[in-house]
Amino acid sequence: MLERSHVEELHLRKGELDLRLLINHSHGHLRFMDFRVGNYPEKRDALDEIVRRYRLRKAFTLVEKQDSQNWRSVGFTREGVYPTFFRTADAYTMSRLYDEVGNPLPPVAPTRPSSDERTAFPGRKLRKPDGLKIEPVADERGRRSLVAGMNGQLRALPFSRTAAPDLVYHARARKLEGWVCAEINDSFGHATLGFAPPPQGEDDLVLSAYAGNSAVTTLHEQGVNNVYGLSPVNDRWSNELFAGLGFKVSGRLADHLRTDDGYVTTLIWHRRLSAVREPTLPA
C-alpha cells in the first residue's frame, strides 16, 4: 500500500455491503467500487461516515446508466461520462459532495462549460527537443515509488488500485524531465493516463506531448481501445496537452481535484485509439 499521506485502499464488508474504496488524500476524494446491488441507503450512510472520518470532500463511483438512478435516489449527482468504459457501455460518474466538516451537500445540476473554458486548440507539428530521451521504467518498485513521490500530481492516478502503474515512461531533454504513467484495465480494454509533473509552460508541454505520444502508441499496440485523463478546467497547459494528443472532453466533475486555488472543476478527457497520431500543439 502507498503511504497514508497520499492514497490508501480500504475494503468495507458488513452485512450486505461489499465496497472497495480508493481514498486519495491529496485531492480529498474517494472512489468506491460496489460489488453487490441494492441497499443503497445503507451504502450512502456508510460512505458518509467514512468521508467524515477521513475529512474528505467527495465520494464517487462509476456505473452503467441503468444503475445511475439508484444512486440519484439517495443523494448522488450524475456528472461526467467515461465513454465505452465497460467496452460497449458508457460509465456515468455518480458523486456526492460534502462541506468542510463532512456534511453532505444537496445534489446539484451537472456542471456546464464556463464562458472562459478552452478545450480545443489549432494544431501544429512539434519540434523535437534537443537531446530528448524517452525510456520505459520497467522496475515495479521504481514505478510504485514514483506514484507515491508525486503525491497527487498525476491527478487521475491511482484510479482503481494502489498497485504500481502498468506503464511508465521517463522523458528527459537537457534540464527538463517528466513522467507519463498509465493504469490499464485489461478486462474492459481501457487505460487511465497521468502526467507528472503537470506541464507549466511551453517546454514542459512539448516534453510531455512526446512522452504522452509514446505511451499512447504503446497502449494501442497492447490492445487498449480507450484512454482517459483528468485536468483542472483552468489548467491551460494540461488542456492543450490532452487536446494536442487527440483527446476530447466528455464531462466535467465538480470540485474533483485540489490545486493551489482550492477544489476546482475537472475535465474528463477521452480518446478512442482507432489510430495513433503525431502530437500537435497550438500555433
Secondary structure, DSSP 8 states (H G I E B T S, - for coil): ---TTTEEEEEEEETTEEEEEEEETTTTEEEEEE-S-S-HHHHHHHHHHHHHHHT-SEEEEEE-HHHHHHHHTTT-EEEEEETTTTSSS-EEEEEEEB-TTS-B----------TT-------EE----TT-EEEE---HHHHHHHHHHHTTTTSS-SSS-SS--SEEEEEEETTEEEEEEEEEETTTTEEEEEEES---SHHHHHHHHHHHHHHHHHHHHTT--EEEEEEETT-HHHHHHHHHTT-EEEEEEEEEEEETTEEEEEEEEEEE-SS----EE--
